[in-house]
């Protein structure tokens, strides 16, 4: 039988341990102790130049001598920083009925607690498994996903399938859009402002026209994940205290993409839009530099064993049907699928107000989710 009291005590303790992005060390140590108490070997890894931001990983070996599949259970330890407007102490779990208020209570310390209690159940009940369970608790998901990327590229993290325990309970995600941040630099020609428009070419005006044209560009529509989008996030050009016509203006464009779209196709669209409004040769399109690759879009097959097992066991535990959804944003699942080639379903206990004040998780979902994880493991690895 599931030890509900211990599961919830673990959940509450996870909320008490501060783990804002860049400072996950204390939470990593707590989770490592939980794993070591089960007799598991725990390895730490730090992404480049990080001191207090480790990821940890471990393997619960099955009895199949490597013949069975490997299931990855994973989730991020970091939270966003404390927002203003909290009615309670964000690091003291406050229980009101089914709700538990606290920073990370929804995103995603409930999922971490469910993973820990799942492993405890498997060990304490001597559940016989043909396959292995790899568990990875990662850092930096709320910033650049350097924790997961480091495990994949530096430590060879591999699995046949994965559950990302993010806060999606009634609508497990089997696809995500990808994202690029694109810099669009528009050139003009300077001159004294008093002589404009007879002298000079105003780059701010040109960039503004291009921004409108970009917003109207078509995107691909994927039958499952929907359409891509453009968002002009920032515009900057000219010199405030100089009476000069702006000769340069930059646009920062967020581009969310679906399968079939790439940076190359996005760049071509922007350059064609520039040409259509008379800016040919005056526009440069580049990716905004970041230390990691940008996240590409993906969709996994709804008929994969991991997906079908989650659907079946969600029904068995809750008596309801789970929705298979396709997310508009990005998360660590993008790297797991597109870099690690690990089919990943994103499914974990949820709540509301993530990335806001008064965030809360739901006790009922944490309990049910843990039961589902246990049943899925016995389904696929038993």
Secondary structure, 3 states (H helix, E strand, C coil): CCCHHHHHHHHHHHHHCCCECCCCHHHHHHHHHHHHCCCCCCEEEECCCCCCCEEEEEEECCCCCCCCCEEEEEEECCECCCCCCCCCCCCCCEEECCEEECCCCCCCHHHHHHHHHHHHHHHHCCCCCCCEEEEEEECCCCCCCHHHHHHHHHCCCCCCEEEECCCCCCEEEEEECEEEEEEEEEECECCEHHHCCCCCECHHHHHHHHHHHHHCCCCCEECCCEECEEEEEEEEECCCCCCECCCEEEEEEEEEECCCCCHHHHHHHHHHHHHHCCCCCCEEEEECCCCCCCCCCEECCCCCHHHHHHHHHHHHHHCCCCEEEEECCCCHHHHHHHCCCCCEEECCCCEECCCCCCCEEEHHHHHHHHHHHHHHHHHHHC
